[in-house]
Amino acid sequence: MIERALELARSARLLCPPNPAVGCLLVSADGQVLGEGQTQRTGQAHAEVMALRNAAARGLSVSGATAYVTLEPCAHRGRTGPCVEALAHAGIARVVASLEDPDPRVAGSGFAYLRAAGIEVVVGPGAAASRELNLGFFSRMLRQRPWVRLKIAASLDGRTALENGQSQWITGEAARTDGHAWRARACALLTGIGTVLEDDPQLDVRLLPCDRQPALVVVDSRLQTPLAAKLFRPQRSLLIYSGQTDGSRAPGLQALGATVIPLPEPVPGGQKVDLAAMLRDLAAREINELHIEAGHKLNGSLVRAGLVDEFLVYLAPRLLGHGRSMAEFGPLNSLCEAQQLVFESSQMLGPDLRILARLAGSDAF
């Protein structure tokens, strides 16, 4: 039963950020599925309430039923009411949950409420899958920073562009479409001012259906973002992090809807963005997964600072020779200084190879 609840949770992944993706299945004592649901948009119903509504719409009573849910039901009143109250009032007799909610407003209080109401609680089934599904949410709650994914499209010899900057297109259509699917699941997409000035990207999800466009983040130390940049779109959040406290260009950017955030490095005369502080600020703005598509210099700065958790790399079967690297950092003095990665998965997408690798230990929180 928990596998079906996890399927429901996965179907919510593109819709529900910054809330965690949760699925709920209501099952009678004789094994009949009474209702099912998943997390809706922020401010709308959670999975448990959706499952109760689904059962009610089918004219089915859930009294004495078991609720299989992929995360601890909430016990606090935020944008919506407490799910534990809804379950108790409906007469649910047993709750099987994958794991405890790391949100300090919940963190076991949901289970305590249910047990106090006489409801049996079982915790554990599907825990690893549920945590993996919501790794960004867990990162924000436990580390106070988003889960950071760096996406790179490169040739087999590790070049992301020719020396003259030409990069469209190194990989094929299947890889590009897959990249947009990873964009769609993120809370925010980040790039650097170099990419904005060179490519004028839209940096949106357009190669597949998506009802929710992720927020945009630009690292722009000197506030050089052109007022005519394609990044400016109505009804879309745009955060521009600056390394300078001089805000002479900020009003023009803000007039177009951008939020300009001065966040210089804490060093004498520092004029670059404090990247670690930026991640903390993004977490405070409810960013769970941060998907980065930037140039080799910003990539290198993030890698050098140890701020990248996961690498999403698309390798094309071609050699470019001299050109721009994946990430410019170093040089290292010893191989033992290298950042150790763990290959998570690989998959062929048309002629290209997708590799997902994580910084060793990055998910140990």
Backbone torsions as a table, in degrees:
resi	resn	phi	psi	omega
1	MET	NA	-36.4	-178.1
2	ILE	-66.7	-26.7	178.3
3	GLU	-64.5	-39.4	176.8
4	ARG	-66.6	-39.0	176.7
5	ALA	-61.6	-38.3	177.6
6	LEU	-67.3	-36.9	175.3
7	GLU	-60.8	-42.7	178.0
8	LEU	-63.1	-40.7	178.8
9	ALA	-62.3	-42.8	180.0
10	ARG	-61.8	-34.8	-179.3
11	SER	-69.5	-15.7	179.9
12	ALA	-92.7	-8.0	-170.2
13	ARG	-56.8	-38.7	-176.5
14	LEU	-83.0	-11.8	-172.5
15	LEU	-102.3	-36.8	-162.4
16	CYS	-94.2	-13.1	-177.7
17	PRO	-52.0	142.9	9.5
18	PRO	-86.6	1.1	175.8
19	ASN	-67.7	153.8	176.4
20	PRO	-69.5	152.1	176.8
21	ALA	-82.1	116.1	-174.8
22	VAL	-130.7	142.4	174.7
23	GLY	-121.8	150.1	-179.1
24	CYS	-139.0	136.2	178.9
25	LEU	-127.7	128.7	178.3
26	LEU	-105.2	125.5	-173.4
27	VAL	-130.2	133.4	179.7
28	SER	-73.9	171.1	-178.7
29	ALA	-62.8	-27.1	179.6
30	ASP	-95.0	11.7	173.9
31	GLY	91.4	7.5	179.1
32	GLN	-80.1	132.2	175.5
33	VAL	-76.3	119.8	-176.4
34	LEU	-96.3	-34.7	-178.4
35	GLY	-166.3	156.8	176.9
36	GLU	-148.0	154.9	-178.6
37	GLY	-165.0	167.0	176.7
38	GLN	-142.3	162.4	-178.7
39	THR	-56.0	136.8	178.1
40	GLN	-100.0	-170.6	177.9
41	ARG	-57.5	157.3	177.8
42	THR	-53.9	130.9	-179.0
43	GLY	92.6	-11.4	178.0
44	GLN	-103.7	-174.8	-170.0
45	ALA	-65.3	147.6	174.3
46	HIS	-83.6	174.5	-173.8
47	ALA	-59.6	-42.9	-176.5
48	GLU	-63.0	-44.3	179.5
49	VAL	-65.5	-39.5	178.0
50	MET	-63.0	-38.7	178.7
51	ALA	-67.0	-40.9	177.4
52	LEU	-63.3	-41.4	178.1
53	ARG	-64.7	-38.2	179.4
54	ASN	-63.7	-41.9	178.2
55	ALA	-65.3	-42.8	179.6
56	ALA	-63.2	-39.5	179.4
57	ALA	-64.2	-25.7	179.3
58	ARG	-92.5	1.7	178.3
59	GLY	71.6	29.0	-175.6
60	LEU	-110.4	136.7	176.4
61	SER	-83.4	140.0	179.1
62	VAL	-107.3	8.6	179.3
63	SER	-60.4	127.3	-179.4
64	GLY	82.0	4.3	-176.6
65	ALA	-83.5	168.2	174.2
66	THR	-104.8	135.2	175.0
67	ALA	-103.4	118.5	173.5
68	TYR	-96.6	117.0	-174.7
69	VAL	-135.7	142.4	-171.2
70	THR	-86.6	-0.6	175.8
71	LEU	-153.9	149.7	179.4
72	GLU	-49.2	128.3	176.7
73	PRO	-61.6	141.4	-176.0
74	CYS	-73.0	149.2	-179.6
75	ALA	-120.4	7.1	-178.2
76	HIS	-112.5	163.5	177.6
77	ARG	-103.7	105.1	177.8
78	GLY	-112.4	-119.1	176.4
79	ARG	-71.5	-22.1	177.2
80	THR	-130.7	171.7	180.0
81	GLY	-78.0	167.4	-179.3
82	PRO	-65.6	127.9	179.2
83	CYS	-68.9	-30.3	-179.9
84	VAL	-61.7	-36.5	178.6
85	GLU	-65.3	-42.9	179.8
86	ALA	-62.1	-41.4	179.7
87	LEU	-66.4	-44.0	-179.2
88	ALA	-65.1	-45.3	-179.0
89	HIS	-64.5	-28.3	-179.9
90	ALA	-79.7	-10.1	178.3
91	GLY	89.0	20.0	176.9
92	ILE	-61.2	133.8	-176.6
93	ALA	-97.4	-23.9	-173.6
94	ARG	-149.2	139.9	176.7
95	VAL	-124.0	124.4	174.1
96	VAL	-109.7	112.0	-175.4
97	ALA	-117.8	145.9	-177.5
98	SER	-69.7	-45.8	-178.3
99	LEU	-164.6	168.3	-178.6
100	GLU	-73.3	142.9	177.1
101	ASP	-73.9	127.1	-179.0
102	PRO	-76.9	-9.4	178.1
103	ASP	-60.7	122.7	-177.4
104	PRO	-59.7	-19.5	177.0
105	ARG	-74.5	-13.6	179.2
106	VAL	-115.6	-82.4	170.4
107	ALA	41.9	52.1	177.6
108	GLY	100.0	-19.5	-177.9
109	SER	-68.8	-27.5	176.5
110	GLY	-66.1	-45.1	177.6
111	PHE	-63.6	-40.1	-179.5
112	ALA	-63.1	-41.3	178.7
113	TYR	-61.7	-46.5	-178.0
114	LEU	-62.3	-44.3	-179.3
115	ARG	-66.0	-38.7	178.0
116	ALA	-64.7	-26.9	178.6
117	ALA	-85.0	3.4	178.2
118	GLY	85.5	15.4	-179.3
119	ILE	-95.4	130.0	177.2
120	GLU	-69.5	136.9	-179.2
121	VAL	-125.3	127.3	174.8
122	VAL	-120.4	130.5	-176.6
123	VAL	-122.1	134.3	173.7
124	GLY	140.1	-42.9	-177.0
125	PRO	-59.8	127.2	178.9
126	GLY	78.2	14.9	-173.9
127	ALA	-60.4	-48.3	-176.7
128	ALA	-62.7	-43.1	-179.2
129	ALA	-66.8	-39.5	179.9
130	SER	-67.0	-41.5	179.0
131	ARG	-64.7	-43.2	179.4
132	GLU	-61.8	-39.7	179.8
133	LEU	-62.5	-31.1	-175.8
134	ASN	-118.8	35.7	-175.2
135	LEU	-60.0	-36.6	178.0
136	GLY	-64.5	-41.9	178.5
137	PHE	-64.0	-43.9	178.1
138	PHE	-63.8	-39.2	178.5
139	SER	-61.9	-45.3	-179.2
140	ARG	-63.7	-40.4	-177.2
141	MET	-75.7	-38.4	-173.4
142	LEU	-96.0	-26.7	-178.9
143	ARG	-112.8	-8.9	-175.9
144	GLN	57.7	38.9	174.1
145	ARG	-156.0	153.1	-179.9
146	PRO	-70.7	165.0	167.0
147	TRP	-78.6	122.3	-171.6
148	VAL	-104.2	120.2	178.8
149	ARG	-114.1	126.9	178.5
150	LEU	-105.5	115.5	-179.5
151	LYS	-96.6	133.3	-178.6
152	ILE	-137.3	133.2	170.8
153	ALA	-111.5	124.3	-172.4
154	ALA	-146.8	164.6	172.3
155	SER	-78.0	171.1	-178.9
156	LEU	-62.5	-27.8	177.5
157	ASP	-91.4	19.1	169.6
158	GLY	78.4	24.4	179.4
159	ARG	-101.2	131.5	-179.9
160	THR	-97.7	-10.2	178.4
161	ALA	-168.1	160.7	172.4
162	LEU	-70.8	169.9	179.7
163	GLU	-61.2	-28.1	179.6
164	ASN	-84.0	2.4	176.6
165	GLY	95.7	-8.1	-178.4
166	GLN	-66.6	129.5	-177.8
167	SER	-141.1	-4.4	-176.4
168	GLN	-102.3	113.2	0.4
169	TRP	-125.3	130.3	177.5
170	ILE	-75.4	-43.3	-180.0
171	THR	-100.3	168.8	-176.3
172	GLY	-88.9	-178.1	-174.6
173	GLU	-62.7	-41.1	-178.9
174	ALA	-62.0	-41.3	179.0
175	ALA	-67.1	-39.6	179.8
176	ARG	-66.2	-40.2	178.3
177	THR	-64.8	-41.1	177.4
178	ASP	-62.3	-38.4	177.7
179	GLY	-60.9	-36.7	178.1
180	HIS	-69.0	-31.1	176.1
181	ALA	-64.5	-37.9	176.4
182	TRP	-70.9	-35.0	173.6
183	ARG	-58.4	-44.1	-172.7
184	ALA	-61.1	-31.4	-176.6
185	ARG	-83.5	-10.7	-177.5
186	ALA	-81.3	155.3	172.3
187	CYS	-78.3	-32.0	-177.6
188	ALA	-150.5	150.7	175.7
189	LEU	-112.5	132.5	-177.4
190	LEU	-118.7	140.5	171.5
191	THR	-142.3	175.9	-179.8
192	GLY	-109.9	166.0	-177.7
193	ILE	-64.1	-29.6	178.1
194	GLY	-60.7	-44.1	178.2
195	THR	-66.6	-38.6	179.1
196	VAL	-62.2	-44.8	-177.7
197	LEU	-71.5	-35.8	-177.3
198	GLU	-81.6	-42.8	-170.6
199	ASP	-110.0	-17.4	-174.6
200	ASP	45.1	58.1	-174.3
201	PRO	-75.5	154.3	171.3
202	GLN	-80.7	-33.9	179.0
203	LEU	48.6	59.8	177.7
204	ASP	-134.5	-178.1	176.0
205	VAL	-102.7	111.1	-177.4
206	ARG	-138.3	-7.5	-178.9
207	LEU	-91.3	1.9	174.9
208	LEU	-156.1	157.7	-177.8
209	PRO	-61.0	136.5	179.6
210	CYS	-157.0	120.5	-178.6
211	ASP	-83.2	-14.7	-176.0
212	ARG	-127.4	118.0	176.1
213	GLN	-88.1	127.8	178.0
214	PRO	-61.4	155.5	174.4
215	ALA	-66.0	161.4	179.0
216	LEU	-111.7	142.1	176.8
217	VAL	-131.6	131.5	178.2
218	VAL	-123.9	127.9	172.1
219	VAL	-90.2	108.6	-171.9
220	ASP	-136.5	84.9	-171.2
221	SER	-57.2	-37.0	-175.2
222	ARG	-110.5	16.5	179.8
223	LEU	51.2	60.3	179.2
224	GLN	-100.4	3.0	-177.6
225	THR	-58.3	121.8	-179.7
226	PRO	-66.2	142.5	180.0
227	LEU	-67.6	-17.9	179.1
228	ALA	-97.1	10.6	-177.2
229	ALA	-62.3	147.2	-179.3
230	LYS	-69.3	-11.3	179.2
231	LEU	-65.0	-26.9	-177.9
232	PHE	-78.1	111.6	178.2
233	ARG	-138.0	141.3	179.9
234	PRO	-59.2	148.1	174.8
235	GLN	62.5	27.1	177.1
236	ARG	-131.8	129.6	-178.6
237	SER	-71.2	131.4	178.1
238	LEU	-131.5	117.6	178.0
239	LEU	-108.8	128.1	178.3
240	ILE	-118.1	116.5	179.6
241	TYR	-95.3	127.4	-176.9
242	SER	-113.4	151.6	176.6
243	GLY	-98.4	6.9	-177.5
244	GLN	-123.3	147.5	176.4
245	THR	-89.0	-12.1	175.5
246	ASP	-69.9	113.9	-175.7
247	GLY	-104.1	31.7	-175.7
248	SER	-64.4	-29.0	179.8
249	ARG	-95.6	-8.2	-175.9
250	ALA	-62.7	-42.9	-177.2
251	PRO	-57.4	-39.6	178.9
252	GLY	-63.6	-40.2	178.6
253	LEU	-69.8	-39.7	-179.8
254	GLN	-68.8	-31.4	178.0
255	ALA	-63.6	-23.6	178.5
256	LEU	-92.4	3.9	176.3
257	GLY	104.8	-1.5	-179.5
258	ALA	-79.1	151.2	170.4
259	THR	-105.0	117.9	-178.1
260	VAL	-97.8	126.2	-174.5
261	ILE	-123.5	103.4	175.7
262	PRO	-69.9	123.3	-178.0
263	LEU	-148.0	65.6	-176.9
264	PRO	-71.2	155.2	176.5
265	GLU	-60.2	143.0	-178.3
266	PRO	-80.4	57.9	176.7
267	VAL	-131.0	153.3	179.4
268	PRO	-55.5	123.6	179.0
269	GLY	73.8	11.2	-178.0
270	GLY	-61.4	130.0	179.8
271	GLN	-126.0	5.2	174.8
272	LYS	-97.3	161.5	-178.9
273	VAL	-74.2	136.6	174.1
274	ASP	-76.3	100.1	-172.0
275	LEU	-67.7	-38.2	178.6
276	ALA	-65.0	-41.9	177.9
277	ALA	-66.5	-34.3	177.0
278	MET	-60.5	-42.9	179.1
279	LEU	-63.5	-39.3	178.0
280	ARG	-65.0	-39.1	179.1
281	ASP	-66.5	-39.7	178.9
282	LEU	-64.5	-37.7	176.6
283	ALA	-62.6	-41.4	178.0
284	ALA	-63.7	-22.9	177.3
285	ARG	-93.7	16.7	174.5
286	GLU	67.2	37.4	173.6
287	ILE	-92.2	116.7	179.8
288	ASN	-87.7	-61.3	179.3
289	GLU	-107.5	126.5	177.0
290	LEU	-110.9	117.5	-177.2
291	HIS	-103.1	120.9	-174.1
292	ILE	-107.3	129.7	170.9
293	GLU	-132.2	95.4	-172.9
294	ALA	-136.0	-175.5	179.9
295	GLY	-89.5	176.3	-173.7
296	HIS	-63.8	-28.3	-178.6
297	LYS	-73.3	-50.1	178.7
298	LEU	-66.7	-39.5	175.2
299	ASN	-55.3	-45.8	-179.6
300	GLY	-62.7	-40.0	179.1
301	SER	-63.3	-40.6	179.9
302	LEU	-68.7	-42.1	178.8
303	VAL	-65.7	-44.9	-179.1
304	ARG	-58.2	-37.4	-178.4
305	ALA	-82.5	-1.5	179.8
306	GLY	68.9	31.4	-174.9
307	LEU	-99.9	-2.3	179.5
308	VAL	-96.6	124.6	179.1
309	ASP	-89.1	-34.8	-168.8
310	GLU	-144.1	141.3	179.8
311	PHE	-115.7	122.6	176.8
312	LEU	-108.3	102.2	-170.5
313	VAL	-116.4	127.4	174.9
314	TYR	-107.4	117.5	-178.4
315	LEU	-106.2	125.4	177.8
316	ALA	-94.3	145.6	-179.2
317	PRO	-80.3	65.5	177.4
318	ARG	-151.5	157.6	179.4
319	LEU	-115.4	133.3	-177.6
320	LEU	-110.2	-12.4	-179.5
321	GLY	68.3	-135.1	179.3
322	HIS	-61.8	137.9	-179.3
323	GLY	171.6	-166.0	-177.4
324	ARG	-88.5	140.9	-176.1
325	SER	-85.0	173.5	177.2
326	MET	-66.1	-42.9	-177.6
327	ALA	-154.6	127.0	-176.8
328	GLU	-96.3	107.1	175.9
329	PHE	-154.0	173.1	-177.2
330	GLY	93.3	-160.8	5.2
331	PRO	-76.4	153.7	176.3
332	LEU	-89.4	151.1	180.0
333	ASN	-94.2	-16.3	-177.5
334	SER	-152.6	149.7	177.3
335	LEU	-62.3	-25.4	-179.7
336	CYS	-70.1	-12.4	177.1
337	GLU	-84.0	-9.4	-178.0
338	ALA	-65.3	145.3	174.9
339	GLN	-76.2	123.3	-176.8
340	GLN	-84.0	127.7	179.9
341	LEU	-111.7	161.6	175.1
342	VAL	-125.1	123.8	177.7
343	PHE	-72.1	123.5	179.9
344	GLU	-93.6	-40.4	-178.3
345	SER	-164.1	163.3	173.3
346	SER	-146.4	149.9	-177.7
347	GLN	-157.5	139.7	174.5
348	MET	-81.8	133.4	176.0
349	LEU	-126.8	96.1	-170.7
350	GLY	62.2	-130.9	180.0
351	PRO	-82.7	-6.6	-172.3
352	ASP	-100.7	158.0	179.8
353	LEU	-112.4	125.7	174.9
354	ARG	-100.4	128.8	178.2
355	ILE	-120.8	130.1	173.6
356	LEU	-110.9	119.2	-178.4
357	ALA	-131.2	146.6	-179.9
358	ARG	-120.5	148.1	171.0
359	LEU	-62.2	127.9	-177.0
360	ALA	-54.0	124.7	178.7
361	GLY	83.0	1.7	-176.0
362	SER	-66.0	-25.5	-178.1
363	ASP	-98.7	13.1	-179.2
364	ALA	-92.1	73.0	178.1
365	PHE	-142.0	NA	NA
